[in-house]
Amino acid sequence: MDAPEQLDLFTRPAAPATPSDPEMKSHSTAKLRRHRFLGKLAKLWRVQNAMPCVGLVVLAGCLTFIVVPDDEPSPESRLAAALGSLPTVVIDPGHGGSDDGARSHGLREKDLSLDLALRVEKLLRFSGFPTALTRREDVFVTLPARAAVANKIDNALFVSLHFNHSRDSGATGVETFYATEKVPPESGWAWVGFVSKPEPVSTDDGADLAGYIQTALVSRTEAVNRGIKRRELYVVRHTRCPAVLVEGGFLNNALDARLLSNGEYLDRLAKAIVEGVVTYQKNRPPPAVPPQKVAAH
């Protein structure tokens, strides 16, 4: 059986005429050739003109997808809205520069506090919290300057990181401090077209934040629980926002010092601090809506 002919858009040579009725055969052959040629041209025209139509349909579908809005907010928009309500966590690595802080067993408090602060910041950012550090390098920062970082932010939490030292080499454990009483930032009466008093300081003294962080520290490190305590520490008293100061262990204690020399243990401390912040935020009552100010006439 002969192979089928391939589709060809060109005319083929006329078949040789038979001896009988040469003119009729020639006329029929020419007519057949014209029909074949016109049929092939019609098929080609339909194929070529179909492609733009398909393209227009696809393009119209794309434009419809772009223009028509979604019925519900996208996950990205919902996430952005949620992140906008989280406070900025100001992380304060204690000491720095010419101020080494506590020193013992080859450890310096200023180095450990900065190391821990960077670990805490990484975990907080992963959890969606915006962050700020009072220092990122081995530099000296005054106490008022540290508090000022938090006081410039409307919605903030302040966590100061330190390590302990005691005359008693057997002293051990973790503890967290909060303010005895908040002190308003130094700002007196202000002239803004009329005389006005500074806005009141937040009534949240940081006790709840300290409690959540302390609970997580003890749970994750199994360190001795030295509890949460009120203390007149400058950075927790002179910040408008809830503020705590964490003591992560005693450098003069041989066991504590060995643990604090281990990066894995520092990670546990960082995770505990972040867990405390997250738990506090979940249980934190929504901020009160401030009353609208009425301009004096």
C-alpha positions as CSV (number, residue, x, y, z in Angstrom):
1,M,0.0,0.0,0.0
2,D,1.3,3.4,-1.0
3,A,2.2,5.9,1.7
4,P,-0.4,8.7,2.1
5,E,0.4,12.0,0.5
6,Q,1.7,14.8,2.7
7,L,-0.2,18.0,2.8
8,D,1.2,20.4,0.2
9,L,0.1,23.9,-0.5
10,F,1.7,24.0,-4.0
11,T,0.0,22.7,-7.2
12,R,1.1,19.4,-8.5
13,P,2.0,18.6,-12.2
14,A,-1.0,17.5,-14.2
15,A,-1.4,13.8,-14.6
16,P,-0.7,12.5,-18.1
17,A,-3.8,12.3,-20.3
18,T,-5.0,8.9,-21.5
19,P,-5.3,8.3,-25.2
20,S,-9.1,8.5,-25.1
21,D,-10.8,12.0,-25.0
22,P,-7.6,14.1,-24.3
23,E,-9.4,17.5,-24.1
24,M,-12.1,16.4,-21.6
25,K,-9.4,14.8,-19.5
26,S,-7.3,17.9,-19.6
27,H,-10.3,20.1,-18.6
28,S,-11.3,17.9,-15.7
29,T,-7.7,17.7,-14.4
30,A,-7.4,21.5,-14.5
31,K,-10.7,21.9,-12.6
32,L,-9.6,19.4,-10.0
33,R,-6.3,21.2,-9.5
34,R,-8.1,24.5,-8.9
35,H,-10.5,23.0,-6.3
36,R,-7.6,21.4,-4.4
37,F,-5.6,24.7,-4.5
38,L,-8.6,26.8,-3.3
39,G,-9.4,24.3,-0.6
40,K,-5.9,24.4,0.8
41,L,-5.8,28.2,0.7
42,A,-9.1,28.2,2.7
43,K,-7.6,25.9,5.4
44,L,-4.5,28.0,5.6
45,W,-6.5,31.2,6.0
46,R,-8.6,29.7,8.8
47,V,-5.5,28.6,10.7
48,Q,-3.7,31.9,10.3
49,N,-6.7,34.0,11.3
50,A,-7.6,31.8,14.3
51,M,-4.4,32.6,16.2
52,P,-5.1,36.3,16.7
53,C,-8.6,35.4,18.0
54,V,-7.1,33.0,20.5
55,G,-4.6,35.6,21.6
56,L,-7.4,38.2,22.1
57,V,-9.4,35.7,24.2
58,V,-6.3,34.9,26.4
59,L,-5.5,38.6,26.7
60,A,-9.1,39.5,27.7
61,G,-9.0,36.8,30.4
62,C,-5.8,38.2,31.8
63,L,-7.1,41.7,31.9
64,T,-10.3,40.4,33.6
65,F,-8.2,38.7,36.3
66,I,-6.2,41.8,36.9
67,V,-9.0,44.3,37.0
68,V,-11.7,42.4,38.9
69,P,-11.0,42.7,42.7
70,D,-10.9,39.8,45.1
71,D,-14.0,39.2,47.2
72,E,-11.8,38.9,50.4
73,P,-8.6,40.6,51.5
74,S,-5.4,38.7,50.4
75,P,-3.3,36.9,53.0
76,E,-0.6,39.6,52.5
77,S,-2.9,42.4,53.2
78,R,-4.3,40.7,56.4
79,L,-0.7,40.0,57.5
80,A,0.3,43.7,56.9
81,A,-2.7,44.9,58.9
82,A,-1.8,42.5,61.8
83,L,1.8,43.6,61.9
84,G,0.8,47.2,62.0
85,S,-0.7,46.7,65.4
86,L,2.3,45.1,67.1
87,P,4.5,47.3,69.3
88,T,8.1,48.0,68.5
89,V,10.3,46.1,70.9
90,V,13.3,48.2,72.0
91,I,16.1,45.9,73.0
92,D,18.7,47.5,75.3
93,P,22.0,45.6,75.6
94,G,23.4,46.8,78.9
95,H,26.8,48.6,79.3
96,G,29.2,48.9,76.4
97,G,32.3,50.8,75.3
98,S,34.3,51.9,78.4
99,D,31.7,50.3,80.7
100,D,32.4,46.5,80.8
101,G,29.7,45.8,83.4
102,A,30.3,42.6,85.3
103,R,33.5,40.6,84.6
104,S,34.3,37.1,85.7
105,H,35.5,33.7,84.3
106,G,36.7,35.4,81.1
107,L,33.3,36.9,80.4
108,R,32.3,40.5,80.1
109,E,28.7,41.6,80.6
110,K,28.8,44.1,77.8
111,D,29.7,41.4,75.2
112,L,27.1,38.9,76.4
113,S,24.3,41.4,76.6
114,L,24.9,42.5,73.0
115,D,25.2,38.9,71.8
116,L,21.9,38.1,73.5
117,A,20.2,41.2,72.2
118,L,21.0,40.3,68.5
119,R,19.6,36.8,69.1
120,V,16.4,38.2,70.6
121,E,16.0,40.7,67.7
122,K,16.3,38.0,65.1
123,L,13.6,35.9,66.8
124,L,11.3,38.9,67.3
125,R,11.5,39.9,63.7
126,F,10.8,36.3,62.7
127,S,7.6,36.6,64.8
128,G,6.6,39.8,63.1
129,F,7.6,42.4,65.7
130,P,9.4,45.6,64.6
131,T,12.5,46.1,66.7
132,A,15.0,48.8,67.7
133,L,18.3,48.4,69.5
134,T,19.9,51.1,71.8
135,R,23.3,49.9,70.6
136,R,24.6,47.5,67.9
137,E,28.2,47.9,68.6
138,D,30.6,48.0,71.6
139,V,29.9,51.7,72.3
140,F,28.9,53.5,75.5
141,V,25.3,54.8,75.6
142,T,24.0,57.0,78.5
143,L,21.0,55.9,80.4
144,P,18.9,58.9,79.3
145,A,19.8,58.1,75.7
146,R,18.7,54.5,76.1
147,A,15.3,55.6,77.5
148,A,14.9,58.2,74.8
149,V,15.0,55.5,72.1
150,A,11.8,54.1,73.5
151,N,10.2,57.4,74.3
152,K,10.3,58.5,70.6
153,I,8.1,55.5,69.6
154,D,4.3,55.7,70.2
155,N,3.7,52.0,70.6
156,A,6.7,50.3,72.2
157,L,8.0,47.7,74.7
158,F,11.4,48.1,76.4
159,V,13.6,45.1,77.4
160,S,17.0,45.8,78.9
161,L,19.4,42.8,79.0
162,H,22.0,42.3,81.8
163,F,23.9,39.7,83.7
164,N,24.5,39.5,87.4
165,H,27.5,39.5,89.7
166,S,27.6,38.9,93.4
167,R,30.1,38.6,96.3
168,D,28.6,35.2,96.9
169,S,30.1,32.8,94.3
170,G,27.1,30.5,95.0
171,A,24.5,33.0,93.8
172,T,22.7,31.8,90.8
173,G,19.5,32.1,88.8
174,V,17.5,34.5,86.7
175,E,15.4,37.5,87.7
176,T,13.4,40.3,86.0
177,F,12.9,43.8,87.3
178,Y,10.2,46.4,86.6
179,A,9.5,50.0,87.7
180,T,8.5,51.0,91.2
181,E,6.9,54.0,89.7
182,K,7.0,55.6,86.2
183,V,8.7,59.0,85.9
184,P,7.5,61.3,83.2
185,P,10.1,62.3,80.6
186,E,11.5,65.7,81.2
187,S,9.0,67.9,79.4
188,G,7.3,70.8,81.1
189,W,4.6,73.0,79.9
190,A,4.6,73.6,76.2
191,W,3.4,76.5,74.1
192,V,1.5,75.2,71.0
193,G,-0.8,78.1,70.3
194,F,-2.1,77.8,73.8
195,V,-0.6,76.4,77.1
196,S,-0.9,72.6,77.6
197,K,0.4,70.0,79.9
198,P,2.3,66.9,78.7
199,E,0.3,63.8,78.1
200,P,0.2,61.4,81.1
201,V,2.7,58.5,81.3
202,S,1.4,54.9,80.7
203,T,0.1,53.3,83.9
204,D,1.6,49.9,82.8
205,D,4.6,49.6,85.1
206,G,5.8,46.4,83.3
207,A,4.9,43.9,86.0
208,D,2.9,41.7,83.6
209,L,5.6,41.8,81.0
210,A,8.2,40.9,83.7
211,G,6.0,38.0,84.9
212,Y,5.6,36.5,81.4
213,I,9.3,36.8,80.6
214,Q,10.4,35.4,84.0
215,T,8.0,32.4,83.7
216,A,9.4,31.6,80.2
217,L,13.0,32.0,81.4
218,V,12.6,29.5,84.2
219,S,10.7,27.1,82.0
220,R,13.2,27.1,79.2
221,T,16.5,27.2,81.1
222,E,15.5,25.4,84.3
223,A,17.5,28.1,86.2
224,V,16.8,29.1,89.8
225,N,13.8,31.3,89.9
226,R,14.7,34.5,91.6
227,G,11.3,36.1,90.8
228,I,10.2,39.5,89.5
229,K,11.0,42.5,91.6
230,R,10.3,46.2,91.7
231,R,13.4,48.3,91.5
232,E,14.2,52.0,90.9
233,L,16.3,51.4,87.8
234,Y,16.6,54.4,85.5
235,V,15.7,52.7,82.2
236,V,12.5,51.1,83.4
237,R,11.3,54.1,85.3
238,H,12.0,56.8,82.7
239,T,10.3,55.0,79.7
240,R,6.7,55.8,78.9
241,C,6.1,52.2,77.7
242,P,6.1,49.0,79.7
243,A,9.7,48.2,80.5
244,V,11.7,45.4,82.2
245,L,15.3,44.6,82.9
246,V,16.3,41.0,82.7
247,E,19.3,39.5,84.6
248,G,20.2,36.3,82.7
249,G,22.6,34.7,85.2
250,F,25.6,35.3,87.5
251,L,29.0,35.6,85.8
252,N,30.9,34.9,89.0
253,N,29.1,31.6,89.4
254,A,31.1,28.8,87.7
255,L,28.1,26.9,86.5
256,D,26.3,30.0,85.2
257,A,29.5,31.2,83.5
258,R,29.9,27.9,81.7
259,L,26.3,27.9,80.5
260,L,26.6,31.5,79.3
261,S,29.7,30.6,77.3
262,N,27.5,28.3,75.2
263,G,25.7,29.7,72.2
264,E,22.9,27.1,72.6
265,Y,22.1,28.3,76.1
266,L,22.0,31.9,74.9
267,D,19.5,30.8,72.3
268,R,17.4,29.3,75.0
269,L,17.5,32.6,76.9
270,A,16.6,34.5,73.7
271,K,13.7,32.2,73.0
272,A,12.4,32.6,76.5
273,I,12.5,36.4,76.3
274,V,10.6,36.4,73.0
275,E,8.1,33.9,74.3
276,G,7.4,36.2,77.2
277,V,6.9,39.2,74.9
278,V,4.6,37.2,72.6
279,T,2.5,35.9,75.5
280,Y,2.3,39.4,77.0
281,Q,1.1,40.8,73.7
282,K,-1.5,38.1,73.3
283,N,-3.0,38.9,76.8
284,R,-2.5,42.6,76.6
285,P,-5.7,44.6,76.7
286,P,-6.3,46.8,73.7
287,P,-5.0,50.4,74.2
288,A,-7.6,52.9,75.2
289,V,-8.7,55.4,72.6
290,P,-7.4,58.8,73.6
291,P,-10.1,61.5,73.8
292,Q,-10.1,63.9,71.0
293,K,-8.6,67.2,71.7
294,V,-10.7,70.3,71.4
295,A,-8.9,73.4,70.2
296,A,-9.4,76.5,72.3
297,H,-11.4,79.3,70.7
